[in-house]
Amino acid sequence: MECDPQLRGQLLKITGRFKDVPGPLLEVLHAVQRQLGFVPPAALPVLAAELNLSRAEVQGAVSFYHYFRHSPPGERTLRVCRAEACQSMGGRELAAHAQQKLGIGFHETTADGRWSLEPVFCLGNCACAPAVMTDETVHGRVSAARLDELLAGKD
């Protein structure tokens, strides 16, 4: 996949900031995602060349860490806690409801671009399980009905 000149310029600026950092790959990937919202597939060969790594090493890091997105995120992000405390309080059912309601699976974005759905493995809100996060706001004791309200914008 070819990297367009504008993207290449952005990537070179990012990698340039980390040239003297030992083992900079994860820092670079985080910086790319912060700036672009995701790590485009076209960025991988550029990052590999600039960091003197193989494309397989860069792809391996992007695919191993679930945090890194491969496509642009939606306008809003719903994160559903998948940790044990939330699971024991109905988190599995809540995750299934979220997927059914949005019509997407984890790591996907709705066709209208409104919502991305992401799993998270603890929001630190175990006493109020099950928990979800809409954008940067954590919500506890979330029922299917409350999730529907959150998705409708009733934060």
Secondary structure as UniProt FT lines:
FT   HELIX           5..17
FT   TURN            18..20
FT   HELIX           25..36
FT   TURN            41..42
FT   HELIX           43..51
FT   HELIX           55..64
FT   TURN            66..67
FT   STRAND          76..81
FT   HELIX           84..86
FT   HELIX           87..91
FT   HELIX           92..102
FT   TURN            106..107
FT   STRAND          108..109
FT   TURN            111..112
FT   STRAND          115..120
FT   HELIX           126..128
FT   STRAND          132..134
FT   TURN            135..136
FT   STRAND          137..139
FT   HELIX           144..151
FT   TURN            152..153
//
